[in-house]
Amino acid sequence: MSVIFVLIGVSVLVAGGFLGAFLWAVKSGQFEDKYTPSVRILFDDDKKEEKKNKS
């Protein structure tokens, strides 16, 4: 029975760590750019062609 309490405690710590990492990412501006991800696929081919031409 005591193993359950240890597992619950560890899972709460891990969940708190993920929550802290998420809040840190939001505060540092990780999710500010909403436009680029939606059009990134349109510009991937151009970058690959540029790399081939440089080589």
C-alpha positions as CSV (number, residue, x, y, z in Angstrom):
1,M,0.0,0.0,0.0
2,S,2.9,2.4,0.7
3,V,4.1,1.9,-2.8
4,I,1.0,3.5,-4.1
5,F,1.7,6.7,-2.1
6,V,5.2,6.8,-3.4
7,L,4.0,6.5,-7.0
8,I,1.4,9.1,-6.5
9,G,4.0,11.5,-5.0
10,V,6.4,10.9,-7.8
11,S,3.7,11.4,-10.5
12,V,2.6,14.7,-8.8
13,L,6.3,15.8,-9.0
14,V,6.6,14.8,-12.6
15,A,3.3,16.6,-13.5
16,G,4.5,19.7,-11.6
17,G,7.7,19.6,-13.6
18,F,5.9,19.5,-16.9
19,L,3.6,22.3,-15.8
20,G,6.6,24.4,-14.8
21,A,8.3,23.7,-18.1
22,F,5.1,24.7,-20.0
23,L,4.7,27.9,-18.0
24,W,8.3,28.8,-18.6
25,A,7.9,28.2,-22.3
26,V,4.8,30.4,-22.4
27,K,6.5,33.2,-20.4
28,S,9.7,33.1,-22.6
29,G,7.7,33.6,-25.8
30,Q,7.8,30.1,-27.3
31,F,4.3,30.3,-28.5
32,E,4.2,33.9,-29.8
33,D,4.5,33.1,-33.5
34,K,1.2,31.9,-34.8
35,Y,1.7,32.6,-38.5
36,T,4.9,30.8,-39.4
37,P,4.0,27.2,-38.5
38,S,0.9,27.4,-40.8
39,V,2.9,28.4,-43.8
40,R,6.2,26.6,-43.1
41,I,5.4,23.7,-45.3
42,L,5.0,26.1,-48.2
43,F,8.6,27.3,-47.9
44,D,10.4,24.0,-47.1
45,D,11.0,23.1,-50.7
46,D,12.6,26.5,-51.5
47,K,15.2,26.0,-48.7
48,K,16.1,22.5,-49.9
49,E,16.6,23.8,-53.5
50,E,18.9,26.6,-52.2
51,K,21.0,24.1,-50.3
52,K,21.4,21.9,-53.4
53,N,22.4,24.9,-55.5
54,K,25.1,26.0,-53.0
55,S,26.7,22.5,-52.9
